[in-house]
């Protein structure tokens, strides 16, 4: 009798262990990038949905509240599955703080800020490319797919009616998602809400086009004034347009981004070529750090051809020394990538070139008044500097 109990206990234990370990195993097999994207997806839902679950320290929707708690736990666990790196411990601390905030029914603003900040740090730490390689596809590319695979749940133009999808026209809610967050909900392997509800595979380009289309459902009808593109240059180009959440911006910038991200074709024309060059160099650097020198080289050449070349003449007129110095820096960087120079050398050249291009941007479009334009430029520069610091920290650790 006792032996029977013991052996059946053992059996149960065995099943449990094998169950748990197969889950672990399935996770462990996923690429770090997939794990990080999944965690970011969970965090973006927490940021967006929390306001519906808790108001004035009261739980208004217990089912949603429990779901958010589970999602926060899962994000913590996913982080533990990711390879250790300098910075992971602090990030784990930030996720624990987020969990505690949710437990204490903290304000929606605090929870949203914590969740978004953790998602951004995670993306930086694991060097996720969070925007398409070159440009955003137009919404019309996705119209047929939307009708075929999405409309039966979300309604023909984003209003679900009696169907089971969420309301994609809710402007306040949709403004809490970046375009990348929307893109991220469209991969069945990353997104629990969709799971396998979306038929078949979607290519990365199709997902970006769908994100643009969906962003259009809640976009303001009116085109923003062109001067806003000068005021917020980082928001009309990649990666800013893809990774920024409108809800985190001043009112005029939020409305403008809401429209721009739904109309990327038009937005591209608003960009000064040198701003485009700066954005593309940043993308190239991200690809390089993510271990894809071929893509990186391609983006770098695009930055040269479509960004620097059209701006060079104007720069030559205003500051010819800077123009020649930049010529040399492009050359040096190209050669370093082609010759497979050591990573830290290449990164250093990237940073020198980026600094030069940012300087050229100042020379070419002096800010009319330092106010709000400086605000966006400052954010942009800060993000770049942070990336640089992070990288330096990594190198220092790995050399020890
Ligand atoms: C089986 C029904 C179903 C199908 C098919 C479906 N969705 Fe969804 N989708 C949902 C539900 C339910 C949610 C809400 C998840 C949540 O809020 O937790 C959602 C969430 C989203 C979100 C995130 C925004 C939000 O409100 O949460 C986006 C974006 C989205 N869907 C777009 C699409 C697109 C694009 C397609 C087609 C490729 C699609 N969905 C297909 C049911 C569906």
Boltz pocket constraint, residues with backbone or C-beta under 6 A from the ligand:
constraints:
  - pocket:
      binder: B
      contacts: [[A, 45], [A, 145], [A, 146], [A, 149], [A, 150], [A, 151], [A, 153], [A, 154], [A, 164], [A, 165], [A, 166], [A, 167], [A, 168], [A, 182], [A, 185], [A, 186], [A, 193], [A, 194], [A, 197], [A, 198], [A, 210], [A, 214]]
      max_distance: 6.0
